[in-house]
C-alpha cells in the first residue's frame, strides 16, 4: 500500500528555533507529532512537531494532534475579519499550518513539493 502524500505551500523559518512553519495540504485526519514527511523529489525529511491553531478563529481540529496555540492582536478589527477569511479559505481547500523540524538539514519544503507521509 502506498503512503499518503501532502503538498507544501508557504513556509517560514523561525529565527528563534529550528522549527519551520509550513502550510500543508492534506485530506488526512490530521498529522500527529512525530510523523515523518519525506520529499518525493529531494533526499530530505521533516518531523511534524505541532499544528498551529490561531485562537481568534474557528478552525478544524483533529484528534491526536499536538497543538501550538497562537495569539495575534489585530487593529483595526477589520484586519481580524480578513485573517479569519484567509484561514477559512485555506481550510476549505484542506490546507493547515504545521510546525516541522528538519532532520539532518536546515532546508524548508519547497512551494508545491509533494511529501510522503510516513507514520510512526
PyMOL CGO cylinders between C-alpha atoms (Angstrom):
from pymol import cmd
from pymol.cgo import CYLINDER

trace = [
    CYLINDER, 0.00, 0.00, 0.00, 1.30, 3.46, -0.91, 0.3, 1, 1, 1, 1, 1, 1,
    CYLINDER, 1.30, 3.46, -0.91, 1.83, 6.01, 1.81, 0.3, 1, 1, 1, 1, 1, 1,
    CYLINDER, 1.83, 6.01, 1.81, -0.36, 9.12, 1.54, 0.3, 1, 1, 1, 1, 1, 1,
    CYLINDER, -0.36, 9.12, 1.54, 1.16, 12.42, 0.44, 0.3, 1, 1, 1, 1, 1, 1,
    CYLINDER, 1.16, 12.42, 0.44, 0.77, 16.02, 1.49, 0.3, 1, 1, 1, 1, 1, 1,
    CYLINDER, 0.77, 16.02, 1.49, 1.71, 19.11, -0.50, 0.3, 1, 1, 1, 1, 1, 1,
    CYLINDER, 1.71, 19.11, -0.50, 3.65, 22.02, 1.00, 0.3, 1, 1, 1, 1, 1, 1,
    CYLINDER, 3.65, 22.02, 1.00, 2.76, 25.60, 0.22, 0.3, 1, 1, 1, 1, 1, 1,
    CYLINDER, 2.76, 25.60, 0.22, 4.01, 28.68, 2.07, 0.3, 1, 1, 1, 1, 1, 1,
    CYLINDER, 4.01, 28.68, 2.07, 6.75, 28.11, 4.62, 0.3, 1, 1, 1, 1, 1, 1,
    CYLINDER, 6.75, 28.11, 4.62, 8.66, 30.26, 7.10, 0.3, 1, 1, 1, 1, 1, 1,
    CYLINDER, 8.66, 30.26, 7.10, 11.86, 29.64, 9.03, 0.3, 1, 1, 1, 1, 1, 1,
    CYLINDER, 11.86, 29.64, 9.03, 11.73, 30.87, 12.60, 0.3, 1, 1, 1, 1, 1, 1,
    CYLINDER, 11.73, 30.87, 12.60, 14.76, 32.74, 13.86, 0.3, 1, 1, 1, 1, 1, 1,
    CYLINDER, 14.76, 32.74, 13.86, 14.37, 31.60, 17.47, 0.3, 1, 1, 1, 1, 1, 1,
    CYLINDER, 14.37, 31.60, 17.47, 14.32, 27.84, 16.80, 0.3, 1, 1, 1, 1, 1, 1,
    CYLINDER, 14.32, 27.84, 16.80, 14.96, 25.25, 14.13, 0.3, 1, 1, 1, 1, 1, 1,
    CYLINDER, 14.96, 25.25, 14.13, 11.21, 24.79, 13.62, 0.3, 1, 1, 1, 1, 1, 1,
    CYLINDER, 11.21, 24.79, 13.62, 9.76, 25.66, 10.21, 0.3, 1, 1, 1, 1, 1, 1,
    CYLINDER, 9.76, 25.66, 10.21, 6.12, 26.74, 9.83, 0.3, 1, 1, 1, 1, 1, 1,
    CYLINDER, 6.12, 26.74, 9.83, 4.54, 25.20, 6.74, 0.3, 1, 1, 1, 1, 1, 1,
    CYLINDER, 4.54, 25.20, 6.74, 1.10, 25.33, 5.15, 0.3, 1, 1, 1, 1, 1, 1,
    CYLINDER, 1.10, 25.33, 5.15, 0.37, 21.69, 4.24, 0.3, 1, 1, 1, 1, 1, 1,
    CYLINDER, 0.37, 21.69, 4.24, -2.49, 20.46, 2.07, 0.3, 1, 1, 1, 1, 1, 1,
    CYLINDER, -2.49, 20.46, 2.07, -3.88, 17.07, 3.02, 0.3, 1, 1, 1, 1, 1, 1,
    CYLINDER, -3.88, 17.07, 3.02, -7.09, 15.10, 3.31, 0.3, 1, 1, 1, 1, 1, 1,
    CYLINDER, -7.09, 15.10, 3.31, -5.97, 13.04, 6.31, 0.3, 1, 1, 1, 1, 1, 1,
    CYLINDER, -5.97, 13.04, 6.31, -7.42, 13.10, 9.80, 0.3, 1, 1, 1, 1, 1, 1,
    CYLINDER, -7.42, 13.10, 9.80, -4.56, 15.33, 10.99, 0.3, 1, 1, 1, 1, 1, 1,
    CYLINDER, -4.56, 15.33, 10.99, -0.82, 14.77, 11.38, 0.3, 1, 1, 1, 1, 1, 1,
    CYLINDER, -0.82, 14.77, 11.38, 0.36, 13.57, 14.77, 0.3, 1, 1, 1, 1, 1, 1,
    CYLINDER, 0.36, 13.57, 14.77, 3.60, 14.74, 16.41, 0.3, 1, 1, 1, 1, 1, 1,
    CYLINDER, 3.60, 14.74, 16.41, 6.47, 12.55, 15.25, 0.3, 1, 1, 1, 1, 1, 1,
    CYLINDER, 6.47, 12.55, 15.25, 5.00, 11.79, 11.81, 0.3, 1, 1, 1, 1, 1, 1,
    CYLINDER, 5.00, 11.79, 11.81, 7.78, 11.85, 9.21, 0.3, 1, 1, 1, 1, 1, 1,
    CYLINDER, 7.78, 11.85, 9.21, 7.35, 13.73, 5.92, 0.3, 1, 1, 1, 1, 1, 1,
    CYLINDER, 7.35, 13.73, 5.92, 9.76, 12.69, 3.15, 0.3, 1, 1, 1, 1, 1, 1,
    CYLINDER, 9.76, 12.69, 3.15, 10.23, 14.72, -0.01, 0.3, 1, 1, 1, 1, 1, 1,
    CYLINDER, 10.23, 14.72, -0.01, 9.38, 12.83, -3.18, 0.3, 1, 1, 1, 1, 1, 1,
    CYLINDER, 9.38, 12.83, -3.18, 11.85, 14.92, -5.22, 0.3, 1, 1, 1, 1, 1, 1,
    CYLINDER, 11.85, 14.92, -5.22, 14.73, 15.58, -2.81, 0.3, 1, 1, 1, 1, 1, 1,
    CYLINDER, 14.73, 15.58, -2.81, 16.50, 13.44, -0.23, 0.3, 1, 1, 1, 1, 1, 1,
    CYLINDER, 16.50, 13.44, -0.23, 15.09, 15.45, 2.70, 0.3, 1, 1, 1, 1, 1, 1,
    CYLINDER, 15.09, 15.45, 2.70, 12.80, 14.62, 5.61, 0.3, 1, 1, 1, 1, 1, 1,
    CYLINDER, 12.80, 14.62, 5.61, 10.99, 16.57, 8.32, 0.3, 1, 1, 1, 1, 1, 1,
    CYLINDER, 10.99, 16.57, 8.32, 9.26, 15.55, 11.54, 0.3, 1, 1, 1, 1, 1, 1,
    CYLINDER, 9.26, 15.55, 11.54, 5.86, 17.00, 12.47, 0.3, 1, 1, 1, 1, 1, 1,
    CYLINDER, 5.86, 17.00, 12.47, 6.15, 18.89, 15.75, 0.3, 1, 1, 1, 1, 1, 1,
    CYLINDER, 6.15, 18.89, 15.75, 2.75, 20.58, 16.11, 0.3, 1, 1, 1, 1, 1, 1,
    CYLINDER, 2.75, 20.58, 16.11, -0.30, 22.07, 14.41, 0.3, 1, 1, 1, 1, 1, 1,
    CYLINDER, -0.30, 22.07, 14.41, -0.72, 25.85, 14.64, 0.3, 1, 1, 1, 1, 1, 1,
    CYLINDER, -0.72, 25.85, 14.64, -4.11, 26.91, 15.99, 0.3, 1, 1, 1, 1, 1, 1,
    CYLINDER, -4.11, 26.91, 15.99, -4.96, 30.62, 15.92, 0.3, 1, 1, 1, 1, 1, 1,
    CYLINDER, -4.96, 30.62, 15.92, -7.13, 31.22, 18.95, 0.3, 1, 1, 1, 1, 1, 1,
    CYLINDER, -7.13, 31.22, 18.95, -9.00, 34.15, 17.37, 0.3, 1, 1, 1, 1, 1, 1,
    CYLINDER, -9.00, 34.15, 17.37, -10.53, 31.93, 14.67, 0.3, 1, 1, 1, 1, 1, 1,
    CYLINDER, -10.53, 31.93, 14.67, -12.71, 28.85, 14.37, 0.3, 1, 1, 1, 1, 1, 1,
    CYLINDER, -12.71, 28.85, 14.37, -10.55, 26.08, 12.94, 0.3, 1, 1, 1, 1, 1, 1,
    CYLINDER, -10.55, 26.08, 12.94, -10.89, 22.41, 12.12, 0.3, 1, 1, 1, 1, 1, 1,
    CYLINDER, -10.89, 22.41, 12.12, -9.25, 20.37, 14.85, 0.3, 1, 1, 1, 1, 1, 1,
    CYLINDER, -9.25, 20.37, 14.85, -8.07, 16.79, 14.53, 0.3, 1, 1, 1, 1, 1, 1,
    CYLINDER, -8.07, 16.79, 14.53, -7.99, 14.38, 17.44, 0.3, 1, 1, 1, 1, 1, 1,
    CYLINDER, -7.99, 14.38, 17.44, -4.49, 13.33, 18.46, 0.3, 1, 1, 1, 1, 1, 1,
    CYLINDER, -4.49, 13.33, 18.46, -2.63, 16.33, 17.05, 0.3, 1, 1, 1, 1, 1, 1,
    CYLINDER, -2.63, 16.33, 17.05, -0.30, 18.32, 19.26, 0.3, 1, 1, 1, 1, 1, 1,
    CYLINDER, -0.30, 18.32, 19.26, -1.48, 21.92, 19.01, 0.3, 1, 1, 1, 1, 1, 1,
    CYLINDER, -1.48, 21.92, 19.01, 0.54, 25.10, 19.34, 0.3, 1, 1, 1, 1, 1, 1,
    CYLINDER, 0.54, 25.10, 19.34, -1.84, 27.93, 20.24, 0.3, 1, 1, 1, 1, 1, 1,
    CYLINDER, -1.84, 27.93, 20.24, -1.00, 31.24, 18.57, 0.3, 1, 1, 1, 1, 1, 1,
    CYLINDER, -1.00, 31.24, 18.57, -2.47, 34.62, 19.50, 0.3, 1, 1, 1, 1, 1, 1,
    CYLINDER, -2.47, 34.62, 19.50, -2.21, 37.81, 17.42, 0.3, 1, 1, 1, 1, 1, 1,
    CYLINDER, -2.21, 37.81, 17.42, -3.54, 41.31, 18.00, 0.3, 1, 1, 1, 1, 1, 1,
    CYLINDER, -3.54, 41.31, 18.00, -5.44, 42.94, 15.16, 0.3, 1, 1, 1, 1, 1, 1,
    CYLINDER, -5.44, 42.94, 15.16, -6.01, 46.64, 14.59, 0.3, 1, 1, 1, 1, 1, 1,
    CYLINDER, -6.01, 46.64, 14.59, -8.24, 47.73, 13.07, 0.3, 1, 1, 1, 1, 1, 1,
    CYLINDER, -8.24, 47.73, 13.07, -10.78, 44.98, 13.80, 0.3, 1, 1, 1, 1, 1, 1,
    CYLINDER, -10.78, 44.98, 13.80, -11.34, 44.58, 10.03, 0.3, 1, 1, 1, 1, 1, 1,
    CYLINDER, -11.34, 44.58, 10.03, -7.85, 43.02, 9.86, 0.3, 1, 1, 1, 1, 1, 1,
    CYLINDER, -7.85, 43.02, 9.86, -9.09, 40.23, 12.13, 0.3, 1, 1, 1, 1, 1, 1,
    CYLINDER, -9.09, 40.23, 12.13, -12.08, 39.62, 9.86, 0.3, 1, 1, 1, 1, 1, 1,
    CYLINDER, -12.08, 39.62, 9.86, -9.76, 39.40, 6.84, 0.3, 1, 1, 1, 1, 1, 1,
    CYLINDER, -9.76, 39.40, 6.84, -7.47, 36.97, 8.71, 0.3, 1, 1, 1, 1, 1, 1,
    CYLINDER, -7.47, 36.97, 8.71, -10.46, 34.78, 9.61, 0.3, 1, 1, 1, 1, 1, 1,
    CYLINDER, -10.46, 34.78, 9.61, -11.50, 34.70, 5.94, 0.3, 1, 1, 1, 1, 1, 1,
    CYLINDER, -11.50, 34.70, 5.94, -7.99, 33.68, 4.87, 0.3, 1, 1, 1, 1, 1, 1,
    CYLINDER, -7.99, 33.68, 4.87, -7.86, 30.83, 7.40, 0.3, 1, 1, 1, 1, 1, 1,
    CYLINDER, -7.86, 30.83, 7.40, -11.36, 29.63, 6.43, 0.3, 1, 1, 1, 1, 1, 1,
    CYLINDER, -11.36, 29.63, 6.43, -10.41, 29.74, 2.74, 0.3, 1, 1, 1, 1, 1, 1,
    CYLINDER, -10.41, 29.74, 2.74, -7.25, 27.69, 3.33, 0.3, 1, 1, 1, 1, 1, 1,
    CYLINDER, -7.25, 27.69, 3.33, -9.10, 25.12, 5.42, 0.3, 1, 1, 1, 1, 1, 1,
    CYLINDER, -9.10, 25.12, 5.42, -11.83, 24.80, 2.77, 0.3, 1, 1, 1, 1, 1, 1,
    CYLINDER, -11.83, 24.80, 2.77, -9.00, 23.67, 0.46, 0.3, 1, 1, 1, 1, 1, 1,
    CYLINDER, -9.00, 23.67, 0.46, -7.58, 21.25, 3.06, 0.3, 1, 1, 1, 1, 1, 1,
    CYLINDER, -7.58, 21.25, 3.06, -4.60, 23.50, 3.92, 0.3, 1, 1, 1, 1, 1, 1,
    CYLINDER, -4.60, 23.50, 3.92, -3.47, 23.63, 7.57, 0.3, 1, 1, 1, 1, 1, 1,
    CYLINDER, -3.47, 23.63, 7.57, -0.38, 25.12, 9.22, 0.3, 1, 1, 1, 1, 1, 1,
    CYLINDER, -0.38, 25.12, 9.22, 2.15, 22.86, 10.96, 0.3, 1, 1, 1, 1, 1, 1,
    CYLINDER, 2.15, 22.86, 10.96, 5.47, 23.26, 12.73, 0.3, 1, 1, 1, 1, 1, 1,
    CYLINDER, 5.47, 23.26, 12.73, 8.07, 20.92, 11.22, 0.3, 1, 1, 1, 1, 1, 1,
    CYLINDER, 8.07, 20.92, 11.22, 11.55, 20.02, 12.39, 0.3, 1, 1, 1, 1, 1, 1,
    CYLINDER, 11.55, 20.02, 12.39, 14.12, 19.29, 9.65, 0.3, 1, 1, 1, 1, 1, 1,
    CYLINDER, 14.12, 19.29, 9.65, 16.02, 16.02, 10.08, 0.3, 1, 1, 1, 1, 1, 1,
    CYLINDER, 16.02, 16.02, 10.08, 19.79, 16.38, 9.49, 0.3, 1, 1, 1, 1, 1, 1,
    CYLINDER, 19.79, 16.38, 9.49, 19.44, 19.53, 7.35, 0.3, 1, 1, 1, 1, 1, 1,
    CYLINDER, 19.44, 19.53, 7.35, 18.08, 23.09, 7.61, 0.3, 1, 1, 1, 1, 1, 1,
    CYLINDER, 18.08, 23.09, 7.61, 16.02, 23.40, 4.40, 0.3, 1, 1, 1, 1, 1, 1,
    CYLINDER, 16.02, 23.40, 4.40, 12.33, 24.17, 4.32, 0.3, 1, 1, 1, 1, 1, 1,
    CYLINDER, 12.33, 24.17, 4.32, 9.93, 22.36, 1.99, 0.3, 1, 1, 1, 1, 1, 1,
    CYLINDER, 9.93, 22.36, 1.99, 9.55, 23.99, -1.41, 0.3, 1, 1, 1, 1, 1, 1,
    CYLINDER, 9.55, 23.99, -1.41, 6.29, 25.52, -2.61, 0.3, 1, 1, 1, 1, 1, 1,
    CYLINDER, 6.29, 25.52, -2.61, 4.25, 22.74, -4.24, 0.3, 1, 1, 1, 1, 1, 1,
    CYLINDER, 4.25, 22.74, -4.24, 6.60, 19.99, -3.05, 0.3, 1, 1, 1, 1, 1, 1,
    CYLINDER, 6.60, 19.99, -3.05, 4.98, 16.58, -2.50, 0.3, 1, 1, 1, 1, 1, 1,
    CYLINDER, 4.98, 16.58, -2.50, 5.87, 14.93, 0.79, 0.3, 1, 1, 1, 1, 1, 1,
    CYLINDER, 5.87, 14.93, 0.79, 5.26, 11.27, 1.55, 0.3, 1, 1, 1, 1, 1, 1,
    CYLINDER, 5.26, 11.27, 1.55, 3.67, 10.66, 4.95, 0.3, 1, 1, 1, 1, 1, 1,
    CYLINDER, 3.67, 10.66, 4.95, 5.47, 8.01, 6.99, 0.3, 1, 1, 1, 1, 1, 1,
    CYLINDER, 5.47, 8.01, 6.99, 3.51, 7.23, 10.16, 0.3, 1, 1, 1, 1, 1, 1,
    CYLINDER, 3.51, 7.23, 10.16, 5.49, 6.48, 13.31, 0.3, 1, 1, 1, 1, 1, 1,
]
cmd.load_cgo(trace, "trace")
